[in-house]
Amino acid sequence: MDSRTFTNRIVVLDTETTGLNPQEGHRVIEIGCVELVNRRLTGNRFHAYINPDRAIDEGAMAVHGISNEFLQDKAHFKDIFQDFLGFINGAELVIHNAPFDVGFLNYEFSLLANQPGIITNYSAVFDTLAYAKKKHPGQRNSLDALCKRYGVDNSHRDLHGALLDAEILADVFLLMTGGQSSLLDEAQSTQTPTEASPHNNTIEGLAENRPTLKVIECSTEELAAHQLRLATIEEQAGACIWGQAN
């Protein structure tokens, strides 16, 4: 487990934008967030497409595939702000290349009439790109590269999308900062928040008439090789718990 201590509630966040620089008037057009509590997906999500009241750069459109026409009837940022703030408030935000997304969101905040301040007034921020560069110096640390390194399936990611990228980043984050927290995470992510419990470690709903599992016994040669491997581990690292099992 990574030595860094995270809050119990984490929101993994990603945005899509009209361009690269908010200082040039570029705006947020999509926000996607997924919630983790005690390192488990809760199934709670925030997702919104946003009308930016300006044209999208062709280069940006090639990345995310969102068109100007698609956004014409979508809400403006001011209309989704309270729901968004309610979702992230008090959580720790996990973002890949956080300065980019935070810079855009702070710009959106600055355009609001009530002047709510900046993101870090409401949430801590953890940058997975900065963390990955320290953990894997000299290597490629894009989200795609991290997916490959940690075995996260992103084959359905032809174009960037804020919610899809947030879901993928959540998997990468859990593996990069300590591994899978529970084999039940995927099942729990489909439950409602009231159904999901971090203390419920039972598997229910198995059919009574399910077929008997087939057991394949190892050969004598395989067993000997296994015992030799355990002996090598014990010699190099001390007591081996697998060798002590009955």
Buried (B, 14 or more C-beta within 10 A) or exposed (E): EEEEEBBEBBBBBBBBBBBEEBEEEBBBBBBBBBBBBBBBBBBBBBBBBBBBEBEBBEEBBEEBEBEBEEBEEBBBBEEBBEEBBEBBEEBBBBBBBBEBBBBBBBBBBEEEEEEBEEBEEBBBBBBBBBBBEEBBEEEEBEBEBBBEBBEBEBEEBEEBBBBBBBBBBBBBBBBBBBEEBBEBBEBBBEBEEEEBEBEEEEEEEEEEEEEEEEEEEEEEEEEEEEEEEBEEBBEEEEEBEEEEEE
